[in-house]
Amino acid sequence: LAGEVQSKARAPFSKTTVQADTQRIIEVYHRAGRYDVRVEPKTIDRGQGRVDLVFEITEGEKLGVAEIKFVGNKAFSDWKLKDELTTTETNWLSWLKNTDVYDVDRINSDQELLRRFYLKNGYADFRIVSVTADLDRKKNGFVLTYVLDEGQQYRVGSVDVVSNIKDVDPARIRGALRVAKGQVYNAELVEKSVENATIEVSKSGYAFAQVKPRGDRNSEARTISLVFAVEEGPRVYIERIEIRGNTRTRDWVIRREFDVAEGDAYNRVLVDRAERRLRNLGYFKDVKITNEPGSTPDRVILVVQVEDQPTGEFSISGGYSTSDGFIGEVAVSEKNFLGRGQYVRLAGTL
């Protein structure tokens, strides 16, 4: 907690800073699932203009997620949707994990995971109407309720490529697409098609070209017709890439997920792909890439804001073999060893 507060020993005393520190301590406890925490700052006068600062903390009980409920889902069961979330319900294994802790940031991330899951399966009109968290004292935890509007499932109608660049052949771009007429609409495949098409155009020497998808819905036929338009984008270069917030993971582990480097042409599609890759590593709780103005109008600075999260795992397994008898294994693994992006596992078998 001392590392979370701004007040430091032998530093000037500020009531405003103390109030901010009190809220920060409460926030830290909330992230650990302790919502009954009480923090009371006190000062002890030591004379000669000096005081001791004391934070008296009553931690309270840990409150996890007792139950996750869904309302409005018809295409997929509750169990299937729960598998798509990172938040889990409290059970007898909760002492080994922290995913059952009520965390607003994690729930916001889960909403995006749900949205992508439905878009992947053709539900282009899907939306989350509301997410509520009610504290149930009898269950000693929160009850999360997702109210969903699934909409209808769409299939891909026609697929066309339009090139506004004279030397770019639409037929060549068509070969890079991952979508086809008649298949269930998949937003991830549309994104992948845009990435492949963008790379294919850049190979022709058009580093600033942009591929923009457009979908025309036909609610009666339940189809989405796709048009991929190739256009010449603005000439903007990447001045530098700044990495912020990584307290453990090395900078080069993050940079290796980029297909672009400082001095290259700026392409939003490739930047978005790098952001997805960083999220998929599992090293970070949150990843966000934003742009800041560079030293000149045709330069931008990419700011990669990340938040490291625990990546270690501890497992116990056991079984019985007719030839060897009882078998047991204890293992400890780390998928981001020393922040170098390396996977290390130590196991003992008896």
SEZA-777177 format. One record per residue (C-alpha): residue in three letters; x, y, z; residue number from 1. Coordinates in steps of 0.02 Angstrom, whole numbers, padded with zeros to 5 digits, m for minus. Each point is the difference from the previous one (the first is absolute). Layout:
<tidrens>
TIDREN  rodren       x       y       z  nulum
TIDREN     ALA       X       Y       Z    NUM
...
</tidrens>
This chain:
<tidrens>
TIDREN  rodren       x       y       z  nulum
TIDREN     LEU   00000   00000   00000      1
TIDREN     ALA   00145   00118   00034      2
TIDREN     GLY   00043  m00008  m00185      3
TIDREN     GLU  m00178   00051  m00047      4
TIDREN     VAL  m00010   00163   00098      5
TIDREN     GLN   00077   00167  m00046      6
TIDREN     SER   00037   00052   00180      7
TIDREN     LYS   00180  m00041   00046      8
TIDREN     ALA   00107   00014   00156      9
TIDREN     ARG   00096   00165   00019     10
TIDREN     ALA  m00110   00078  m00134     11
TIDREN     PRO  m00119   00149   00023     12
TIDREN     PHE  m00167  m00043   00080     13
TIDREN     SER  m00154   00034  m00108     14
TIDREN     LYS  m00180  m00034   00049     15
TIDREN     THR  m00048  m00008  m00184     16
TIDREN     THR   00131  m00133  m00032     17
TIDREN     VAL  m00056  m00098   00153     18
TIDREN     GLN  m00180   00000  m00063     19
TIDREN     ALA   00059  m00062  m00170     20
TIDREN     ASP   00106  m00134   00085     21
TIDREN     THR  m00150  m00058   00102     22
TIDREN     GLN  m00103  m00022  m00159     23
TIDREN     ARG   00144  m00090  m00083     24
TIDREN     ILE   00015  m00125   00144     25
TIDREN     ILE  m00188  m00031  m00008     26
TIDREN     GLU   00015  m00029  m00188     27
TIDREN     VAL   00140  m00126   00025     28
TIDREN     TYR  m00107  m00097   00123     29
TIDREN     HIS  m00150   00007  m00118     30
TIDREN     ARG   00105  m00080  m00135     31
TIDREN     ALA   00038  m00140   00122     32
TIDREN     GLY  m00185  m00029   00029     33
TIDREN     ARG  m00011   00086   00171     34
TIDREN     TYR  m00142   00126  m00016     35
TIDREN     ASP  m00032   00017   00188     36
TIDREN     VAL   00171   00080   00027     37
TIDREN     ARG   00010   00156   00106     38
TIDREN     VAL   00153   00113  m00001     39
TIDREN     GLU   00023   00139   00128     40
TIDREN     PRO   00153   00114  m00012     41
TIDREN     LYS   00068   00068   00164     42
TIDREN     THR   00146   00112   00048     43
TIDREN     ILE   00111  m00003   00155     44
TIDREN     ASP   00083   00165   00043     45
TIDREN     ARG   00187  m00020   00029     46
TIDREN     GLY   00039   00183   00027     47
TIDREN     GLN   00112   00119  m00098     48
TIDREN     GLY  m00121  m00003  m00146     49
TIDREN     ARG   00006  m00189  m00021     50
TIDREN     VAL  m00140  m00128   00001     51
TIDREN     ASP  m00013  m00188  m00020     52
TIDREN     LEU  m00132  m00054  m00126     53
TIDREN     VAL  m00096  m00159   00042     54
TIDREN     PHE  m00130  m00086  m00109     55
TIDREN     GLU  m00111  m00109   00110     56
TIDREN     ILE  m00077  m00135  m00109     57
TIDREN     THR  m00145  m00117   00035     58
TIDREN     GLU   00010  m00121  m00145     59
TIDREN     GLY  m00169  m00085   00014     60
TIDREN     GLU  m00046  m00162  m00087     61
TIDREN     LYS   00045  m00046  m00178     62
TIDREN     LEU  m00149   00007  m00117     63
TIDREN     GLY   00013  m00095  m00162     64
TIDREN     VAL  m00119  m00036  m00144     65
TIDREN     ALA  m00126  m00123   00071     66
TIDREN     GLU  m00099  m00023  m00160     67
TIDREN     ILE  m00001   00053  m00183     68
TIDREN     LYS  m00170   00005  m00087     69
TIDREN     PHE  m00054   00037  m00178     70
TIDREN     VAL  m00168   00065  m00059     71
TIDREN     GLY  m00054  m00003  m00182     72
TIDREN     ASN   00120  m00132  m00066     73
TIDREN     LYS  m00082  m00130  m00113     74
TIDREN     ALA   00137  m00051  m00122     75
TIDREN     PHE   00128  m00045   00135     76
TIDREN     SER  m00016  m00075   00173     77
TIDREN     ASP   00054   00085   00160     78
TIDREN     TRP   00145  m00122   00016     79
TIDREN     LYS   00065   00042  m00173     80
TIDREN     LEU  m00007   00187   00033     81
TIDREN     LYS   00086  m00021   00169     82
TIDREN     ASP   00144  m00087  m00090     83
TIDREN     GLU   00026   00159  m00103     84
TIDREN     LEU   00022   00108   00156     85
TIDREN     THR   00158   00024   00101     86
TIDREN     THR  m00102   00030   00158     87
TIDREN     THR  m00047  m00163   00088     88
TIDREN     GLU  m00117  m00048   00139     89
TIDREN     THR   00063  m00033   00176     90
TIDREN     ASN   00026  m00184   00036     91
TIDREN     TRP   00109  m00116   00103     92
TIDREN     LEU   00151   00044  m00108     93
TIDREN     SER  m00014   00186   00033     94
TIDREN     TRP   00148  m00002   00119     95
TIDREN     LEU   00111  m00041  m00150     96
TIDREN     LYS  m00065   00136  m00117     97
TIDREN     ASN  m00056   00181  m00003     98
TIDREN     THR  m00114  m00002  m00152     99
TIDREN     ASP  m00153  m00013   00114    100
TIDREN     VAL   00037   00172   00074    101
TIDREN     TYR  m00125   00134  m00049    102
TIDREN     ASP   00105   00115  m00112    103
TIDREN     VAL  m00083   00137  m00102    104
TIDREN     ASP   00142   00005  m00127    105
TIDREN     ARG  m00009  m00188  m00026    106
TIDREN     ILE  m00190   00008  m00023    107
TIDREN     ASN   00019   00137  m00131    108
TIDREN     SER   00126  m00111  m00090    109
TIDREN     ASP  m00122  m00146   00011    110
TIDREN     GLN  m00132   00102  m00088    111
TIDREN     GLU   00118   00023  m00147    112
TIDREN     LEU   00037  m00188   00000    113
TIDREN     LEU  m00187  m00037  m00007    114
TIDREN     ARG  m00026   00124  m00140    115
TIDREN     ARG   00142  m00076  m00103    116
TIDREN     PHE  m00065  m00176   00033    117
TIDREN     TYR  m00172   00042  m00070    118
TIDREN     LEU   00071   00096  m00148    119
TIDREN     LYS   00110  m00150  m00037    120
TIDREN     ASN  m00155  m00108  m00011    121
TIDREN     GLY  m00101   00111  m00116    122
TIDREN     TYR  m00102   00104   00123    123
TIDREN     ALA   00040   00171  m00071    124
TIDREN     ASP  m00143   00086   00093    125
TIDREN     PHE   00055  m00066   00170    126
TIDREN     ARG   00006   00123   00144    127
TIDREN     ILE   00015  m00007   00188    128
TIDREN     VAL  m00149   00093   00070    129
TIDREN     SER   00067   00011   00177    130
TIDREN     VAL   00116  m00078   00129    131
TIDREN     THR  m00048   00010   00182    132
TIDREN     ALA   00092  m00055   00157    133
TIDREN     ASP  m00107  m00030   00154    134
TIDREN     LEU   00078  m00041   00169    135
TIDREN     ASP  m00080  m00156   00074    136
TIDREN     ARG   00046  m00012   00184    137
TIDREN     LYS  m00071  m00177   00013    138
TIDREN     LYS   00117  m00060  m00138    139
TIDREN     ASN   00140   00112   00065    140
TIDREN     GLY   00035   00070  m00172    141
TIDREN     PHE  m00061   00093  m00153    142
TIDREN     VAL  m00128  m00065  m00124    143
TIDREN     LEU   00043   00058  m00176    144
TIDREN     THR  m00146   00010  m00122    145
TIDREN     TYR   00030   00026  m00186    146
TIDREN     VAL  m00155   00054  m00098    147
TIDREN     LEU   00029  m00043  m00183    148
TIDREN     ASP  m00084   00038  m00165    149
TIDREN     GLU   00067  m00131  m00121    150
TIDREN     GLY  m00089   00054  m00158    151
TIDREN     GLN   00001  m00115  m00150    152
TIDREN     GLN   00140  m00099  m00080    153
TIDREN     TYR   00067   00062  m00167    154
TIDREN     ARG   00090  m00083  m00143    155
TIDREN     VAL   00118   00079  m00126    156
TIDREN     GLY  m00085   00062  m00158    157
TIDREN     SER   00105   00063  m00145    158
TIDREN     VAL   00185   00040   00022    159
TIDREN     ASP   00076   00136  m00109    160
TIDREN     VAL   00166   00094  m00009    161
TIDREN     VAL   00010   00178  m00065    162
TIDREN     SER   00171   00078  m00031    163
TIDREN     ASN   00020   00188  m00015    164
TIDREN     ILE   00187  m00022  m00033    165
TIDREN     LYS   00037  m00023  m00184    166
TIDREN     ASP   00140  m00129   00013    167
TIDREN     VAL  m00085  m00111   00130    168
TIDREN     ASP  m00094  m00145  m00078    169
TIDREN     PRO  m00162  m00043   00097    170
TIDREN     ALA   00019  m00183  m00052    171
TIDREN     ARG   00165  m00009   00092    172
TIDREN     ILE  m00078   00072   00157    173
TIDREN     ARG  m00146  m00121  m00012    174
TIDREN     GLY   00121  m00145   00023    175
TIDREN     ALA   00052   00068   00169    176
TIDREN     LEU  m00177   00004   00070    177
TIDREN     ARG  m00057  m00126   00130    178
TIDREN     VAL  m00187   00021  m00027    179
TIDREN     ALA  m00111  m00081  m00132    180
TIDREN     LYS  m00181   00008  m00053    181
TIDREN     GLY  m00117  m00112   00099    182
TIDREN     GLN   00105  m00025   00155    183
TIDREN     VAL  m00054   00059   00172    184
TIDREN     TYR   00051   00181   00024    185
TIDREN     ASN   00158   00009   00105    186
TIDREN     ALA   00065   00170   00054    187
TIDREN     GLU   00171  m00073   00043    188
TIDREN     LEU   00020  m00067  m00177    189
TIDREN     VAL  m00049   00171  m00068    190
TIDREN     GLU   00138   00079   00106    191
TIDREN     LYS   00122  m00133  m00058    192
TIDREN     SER  m00050   00033  m00180    193
TIDREN     VAL   00035   00185   00022    194
TIDREN     GLU   00172  m00040   00074    195
TIDREN     ASN   00045  m00120  m00141    196
TIDREN     ALA  m00061   00120  m00133    197
TIDREN     THR   00096   00145   00077    198
TIDREN     ILE   00161  m00101   00003    199
TIDREN     GLU  m00029  m00056  m00180    200
TIDREN     VAL  m00023   00181  m00057    201
TIDREN     SER   00156   00056   00095    202
TIDREN     LYS   00100  m00133  m00093    203
TIDREN     SER  m00044   00094  m00159    204
TIDREN     GLY   00088   00154   00067    205
TIDREN     TYR  m00150   00090   00073    206
TIDREN     ALA   00050   00011   00183    207
TIDREN     PHE  m00132   00131   00040    208
TIDREN     ALA  m00145  m00092  m00081    209
TIDREN     GLN  m00153  m00039   00104    210
TIDREN     VAL  m00127  m00140  m00021    211
TIDREN     LYS  m00169   00048   00069    212
TIDREN     PRO  m00140  m00129   00016    213
TIDREN     ARG  m00182   00047  m00020    214
TIDREN     GLY  m00146  m00113   00043    215
TIDREN     ASP  m00176   00019  m00070    216
TIDREN     ARG  m00128  m00097   00103    217
TIDREN     ASN  m00155  m00082  m00070    218
TIDREN     SER  m00108  m00037   00151    219
TIDREN     GLU  m00129  m00097  m00099    220
TIDREN     ALA   00126  m00115  m00084    221
TIDREN     ARG   00111   00002   00155    222
TIDREN     THR   00155   00037  m00103    223
TIDREN     ILE   00141   00127   00006    224
TIDREN     SER   00078   00049  m00166    225
TIDREN     LEU   00182   00052   00018    226
TIDREN     VAL   00098   00126  m00102    227
TIDREN     PHE   00187   00024   00030    228
TIDREN     ALA   00056   00171  m00065    229
TIDREN     VAL   00185   00032  m00031    230
TIDREN     GLU   00047   00183   00019    231
TIDREN     GLU   00159   00103   00013    232
TIDREN     GLY   00017   00059   00180    233
TIDREN     PRO   00088   00154   00071    234
TIDREN     ARG   00190  m00003   00000    235
TIDREN     VAL   00040  m00014   00185    236
TIDREN     TYR   00155  m00079   00076    237
TIDREN     ILE   00032  m00075   00172    238
TIDREN     GLU   00122   00114   00091    239
TIDREN     ARG   00023  m00117   00149    240
TIDREN     ILE  m00086  m00134   00103    241
TIDREN     GLU  m00013   00034   00186    242
TIDREN     ILE  m00033  m00141   00124    243
TIDREN     ARG  m00082   00051   00164    244
TIDREN     GLY  m00062  m00091   00154    245
TIDREN     ASN   00104  m00159  m00017    246
TIDREN     THR   00074  m00028   00171    247
TIDREN     ARG   00059  m00176  m00039    248
TIDREN     THR  m00008  m00043  m00185    249
TIDREN     ARG   00150   00059  m00102    250
TIDREN     ASP  m00027   00129  m00136    251
TIDREN     TRP   00068  m00112  m00137    252
TIDREN     VAL  m00127  m00136   00043    253
TIDREN     ILE  m00136   00127  m00039    254
TIDREN     ARG   00084   00072  m00154    255
TIDREN     ARG   00021  m00170  m00084    256
TIDREN     GLU  m00190  m00012  m00018    257
TIDREN     PHE   00001   00148  m00121    258
TIDREN     ASP   00013  m00020  m00189    259
TIDREN     VAL   00050   00184  m00009    260
TIDREN     ALA   00148   00093   00075    261
TIDREN     GLU   00056   00179   00025    262
TIDREN     GLY   00017   00086  m00167    263
TIDREN     ASP  m00125  m00113  m00089    264
TIDREN     ALA  m00161   00057  m00079    265
TIDREN     TYR  m00143   00012   00125    266
TIDREN     ASN  m00137  m00127  m00032    267
TIDREN     ARG  m00143  m00016   00124    268
TIDREN     VAL  m00040  m00179  m00052    269
TIDREN     LEU   00173  m00061   00046    270
TIDREN     VAL  m00005   00097   00163    271
TIDREN     ASP  m00167  m00080   00046    272
TIDREN     ARG   00073  m00171  m00039    273
TIDREN     ALA   00146   00035   00118    274
TIDREN     GLU  m00124   00048   00136    275
TIDREN     ARG  m00095  m00164  m00021    276
TIDREN     ARG   00164  m00098   00005    277
TIDREN     LEU   00050   00084   00162    278
TIDREN     ARG  m00168  m00040   00077    279
TIDREN     ASN   00013  m00181  m00054    280
TIDREN     LEU   00169  m00021   00085    281
TIDREN     GLY  m00087  m00007   00169    282
TIDREN     TYR   00139   00103   00080    283
TIDREN     PHE  m00106   00156   00025    284
TIDREN     LYS  m00161   00043   00086    285
TIDREN     ASP  m00031   00142  m00120    286
TIDREN     VAL   00076   00060  m00165    287
TIDREN     LYS  m00038   00163  m00089    288
TIDREN     ILE   00091   00081  m00146    289
TIDREN     THR  m00031   00184  m00034    290
TIDREN     ASN   00075   00135  m00112    291
TIDREN     GLU   00082   00163   00049    292
TIDREN     PRO   00057   00139  m00117    293
TIDREN     GLY   00182  m00011  m00055    294
TIDREN     SER   00129   00135  m00029    295
TIDREN     THR  m00075   00039  m00172    296
TIDREN     PRO  m00177  m00016  m00071    297
TIDREN     ASP   00046  m00158  m00097    298
TIDREN     ARG   00068  m00090   00154    299
TIDREN     VAL  m00091  m00092   00139    300
TIDREN     ILE   00056  m00078   00163    301
TIDREN     LEU  m00073  m00169   00045    302
TIDREN     VAL  m00031  m00015   00187    303
TIDREN     VAL  m00019  m00179   00061    304
TIDREN     GLN  m00078   00001   00174    305
TIDREN     VAL   00003  m00170   00087    306
TIDREN     GLU  m00033  m00067   00174    307
TIDREN     ASP   00094  m00157   00052    308
TIDREN     GLN  m00094  m00141   00086    309
TIDREN     PRO   00054  m00160   00090    310
TIDREN     THR   00049  m00135  m00125    311
TIDREN     GLY   00052  m00142   00115    312
TIDREN     GLU  m00098  m00161   00026    313
TIDREN     PHE   00004  m00135   00133    314
TIDREN     SER  m00078  m00170  m00033    315
TIDREN     ILE  m00025  m00166   00089    316
TIDREN     SER  m00055  m00156  m00091    317
TIDREN     GLY  m00021  m00183   00045    318
TIDREN     GLY  m00057  m00164  m00071    319
TIDREN     TYR   00016  m00188   00005    320
TIDREN     SER   00086  m00116  m00123    321
TIDREN     THR  m00021  m00189  m00002    322
TIDREN     SER   00186  m00020  m00033    323
TIDREN     ASP   00073   00137   00111    324
TIDREN     GLY  m00133   00022   00133    325
TIDREN     PHE  m00038   00173   00068    326
TIDREN     ILE   00078   00147  m00094    327
TIDREN     GLY   00013   00179   00059    328
TIDREN     GLU   00074   00159  m00071    329
TIDREN     VAL   00032   00173   00067    330
TIDREN     ALA   00047   00136  m00125    331
TIDREN     VAL   00040   00185  m00001    332
TIDREN     SER   00002   00094  m00166    333
TIDREN     GLU   00034   00177  m00057    334
TIDREN     LYS  m00041   00057  m00177    335
TIDREN     ASN   00089   00168   00012    336
TIDREN     PHE   00159  m00048   00090    337
TIDREN     LEU   00096   00153   00064    338
TIDREN     GLY  m00105   00105  m00119    339
TIDREN     ARG   00089  m00075  m00150    340
TIDREN     GLY  m00151  m00084  m00078    341
TIDREN     GLN   00070  m00174   00034    342
TIDREN     TYR  m00097  m00150   00064    343
TIDREN     VAL   00078  m00096   00145    344
TIDREN     ARG  m00073  m00150   00091    345
TIDREN     LEU   00065  m00098   00149    346
TIDREN     ALA  m00088  m00161   00045    347
TIDREN     GLY   00026  m00147   00116    348
TIDREN     THR  m00082  m00170  m00026    349
TIDREN     LEU  m00017  m00141   00126    350
</tidrens>
